[in-house]
Every structure is written in C-alpha cells, then in structure tokens.
Amino acid sequence: MYLPELFIEKYQTLLGDEATEFLASFDEEAISAFRSNPLKEGQKEFPEPIAESRWGHYGKVLGKSSDHVTGLVYSQEPAAQMVAQVAAPQKGSRVLDLAAAPGGKTTQLLAYLDNTGVLVSNEISTKRSKILVENVERFGATNVVVTNESAPRLAKVFADYFDTIVFDGPCSGEGMFRKDPDAVQYWHEDYPAECATLQKEILEDALTMLAPGGQLIYSTCTWSPEENEGVIQWLLETYPNLTLVDIPKINGMVGGIDLPETARMYPHRFKGEGQFVAKLQDTRPVTSKQVKSGKSNLSREQVKLWQEFAKAHLKVELEGLLQTFGEQLYLLPYDLPDLGKLKIARNGLHLGTFKTKRFEPSYALGLALKPSQVKQVVSITQDQFIQYAAGNTIQLETSYPNGWYQVTIDGNGLGFAKIVGRTLKNAFPKGLRFQ
C-alpha cells in the first residue's frame, strides 16, 4: 500500500533493522477479531481464541447474524481489545470511557463490571454517539449512561469521581492504515504533534475527574512517539501524583521507547493492528466515597403500571433508580451525581413507554434481560429470525396465552413482542430491520 515518504523515513529511523519487516506488514491483510459477551445467558464455543484473552477470538462477525443482533458477539480487532484488558476495572467501581465510540472499549469494560458499579461512556460527536448507543444497547448492560459531551463540561459534574478513566485519544491513526487505507491521506509530518497537543488538553480535564487512588489508561492507535511516550512523559512531569504501572507484554507486545512499562503493538510482532497503551496509578490517599442514590420522579399511576408489568413478566427485581423522561421510563445506575446539565445520549437502560393505562416494554429491556429472568419467553428458529429481523410477523406452531413475551434465539433476548394466539407480532425496531 502507499505510505508517505516521510512516514517511511520516520520509522526506518525509529525501528532500524526492524523497519523492513514493519513496512512490509502494511501489504498484508488486516486482522479481524471479535469478543464474546459474558453478560449473555446463551453462550457458545467459538474457535480461534486469542491467547491470554478472556473473551477474544480471531475471525469475522456477520452484522446480520443472530449472534451479533442479540449482542453475543462484538467485532473488535485484537490490538484494540488490549486497552480495556489493561484497564480491567474492579466490579462495583466507577468507570469513565472518555472517547468511547463506536463502543468496543465500553462494551469490554462492561464485561468486566458485570452489571455492577457505573460506567459513563462519553462521545463528543453527536453522530458517533448514536452508533455508541446502539452498540451499548445490544450488549445488554444495565449500569451504563452514554453522554454526548466535551471533557470540560464532564469535569464540572464528575470532579474526583472515577476509579478508572480510559482515554483512547484522538490520534494520527497510523495503526489503522492497513485496516483503513483512506486514513493515510490525513497524515502529514506535523500531524502527530498536533494530535499530541489536543490529547494533553483533554487529559487536563480528565485528570480532574480521577478519584484519589484511581487509574488512568491512556491509549492511541498510532506509533508516533510524540503522541505516546511524549504525552506520558508530560503527564509524569506535570502530575507528580501519577506513577507508571508495568503492563505485562503478551502476544508480541513490546515495551515503549525509554518507557518499558508501557506497551506497543506492531503488526509484524503482534497479530493485530497498531496500538499504544499506558497505565498510570494515582498515588493520592484513597478517600471514602459518597454514594448518591437520587430520587425517583414517577407518578403514583406510573409506579402502579410499572409494578404490574414487572410482577406479571419479570422473575427479578431490577437494581437502580427509576426515572421518567416524558413518557419514557429508564433505569439509572445508583451513585450518580446530578446529570441535568449534560447532554445525554442514553440515560441508563430504557425500560419502556407509559401509554394510557398500560406500560409497553422496550426493545432494550428485552435485550438486557436473561431469559431465565423473564416469566414469558418464546423461542424462534434461525429461519424465523431472518423473517422477524426483516419486520415480518411469525406464525407459531402452537398457541400461547395472549400478552407480552421476550423473544429469544439461541438462549438470548431479542426484545419483547406481543403474541395473539399463534401470531407473534413484530416489534423489531424499524431502524434496525434488514432484508
């Protein structure tokens, strides 16, 4: 593939004898991979596991497959999977994914949290935040809020709040050249330095949100020392409370330039694309947390309608704060500050809609609940899934009592829908349907 001459010269100087093999790797095919979702009840055995990875596998995911639509799998190349693996947040902790779209890091962080604690998944781009919301919803977690904000505005709400902050900085994208050759046209000699300046500006706000004793995971999909080791050196010099934590070098990772604790992934060494990761620990004394539970704003009638639906259809009591926004009912994680001044793309888990004297469950609720948590479930076949995802009603072999059912395939939820006799009415969202 075409590479700028200045890029070639830069990495010939940086890598020396390795440069030939490194540059030759750009003519090889990009590596595809995916992760399985441990939050889903219907698990499968997938081939080609990635060594020393809990959920990673080599291979491609079909976007129209039932495994993808139900959120059992998420497509993400191997090097990008290492970022959240380095973070590995503890259950019950507070986590921020600061630049989250399209959702690979967020969904992997949610897998570690296992529906405990709280994850704030942020994306400044409105267009990209919509894609992020779709991927979070499909994954089926109940403890995540998606914000559409700048770092300075977030910092005003979340001072000293997060135990873990993951920041995959906007970068020159050198590690994605093989996967996305169009990215090459944006590269110029000064681009990495310009990106480094932007990264530092965002990090200044990010660090005001890091709780004492917390960890910052900094990553880029580039090899440029200006954006990688240069930014880390600046962090260490500017914030004496931060120290580097050594990252185990697995699967061909190598240490950073003059910073062996950090990790670099080169495509001629690591079976994947390009990535840099650093883990920094805050050494300030850990302080006790104030838990904010919030207050529900449901009317008596809304409480009654939700409780009637939950009693009739759910085997579990959902943990979280019930809030309405208009006629829409959401379940928010506990322990959040007031989010009223922030732009919210997904305010927790959308449970459903209040209609006149009734409650209608959402598609998102039917994705998030395990079939074992629901009283009325109807399983469909792969052939029926193709019809259902195209927007068609399904004729069932036997009659069911009329009412709401969680639709499932291979043991995982596909939303709620109504059954009338032997007819499964279609409730698959129109914007997600495919032929």
Buried (B, 14 or more C-beta within 10 A) or exposed (E): EEBBEEBBEBBBEBBEEBBEEBBEBBEEEBBBBBBBBEBBBBEEEBEEBBEEBBBBBBEEBEEEEBBBBBBBBBBBBBBBBBBBBBBBBEEEBBBBBBBBBBBBBBBBBBBBBEBBBBBBBBBBEEEBBBBBBBBBBBBBBBBBBBBBBEBEBBBEBBEBBBBBBBBBBBBBBBBBBBBEBEBBEEBEEEBBEEBBEEBBEBBBBBBBBBBEBBBBBBBBBBBBBBBBBBBBEBBBEEBEEBEBBEBEBBBBBBBBBEBEBBBBBBBBBBBBBBBBBBBBEBEEEEEEEEEEEBEEEBEEEBEEBBEEBBEEBBEEEBEBBBBBEEEBBBBBBBBBBEBEEBBBBBBBBBBBBBEEEEBBBBBBBBBBBBBEBBEBBBBBEEEBBBBBBEBBEBEBEEEBEEEBBBBBBBBBBBBBBBBEEEBBEBBBEEEBEEE
